[in-house]
Amino acid sequence: MKKEKTVGLLELQKEKAKLEGDRAVLGERLQALKAESEKSSQQLIMIAGALQAIDHLIQTVDPETSLEEQVEADLNLDETHGPGPDEEK
C-alpha cells in the first residue's frame, strides 16, 4: 500500500509567514544596497570633478608639466632629500 504524504493547513500557514518575513527582509536589504550604490555613484562623480579641477589648476600653473611628470618629479624629490627632523642621520 502506498503511503500518501499530506501537508496540513497549519504547516502551509507557517511556511507562508516565513516566506513573507524573508521577502520583507530582502526588500529592506535591497533598498539599503540601492541607497549605498547611489551614494557611491555620487562620491565617484564628486571625485572625478575634483580631479578635473586639480588637473585644470596644474595646467594653469604649469601647462608644460603633465600630472604624471609632476608625480614622478615629486617621487624623485622624496628619494633625494636627507633625513627628516625625526629620522636618524
CORGIMO-V178841 format. One record per pair of residues at least 12 apart in sequence whose C-alpha atoms are under 7 Angstrom apart, sorted by the first residue. I is the first residue (numbers start at 0). GAP is how many residues later the second one is. Records with the same first field share a line. If there is no record, write none. Layout:
I: GAP + GAP
This chain:
none
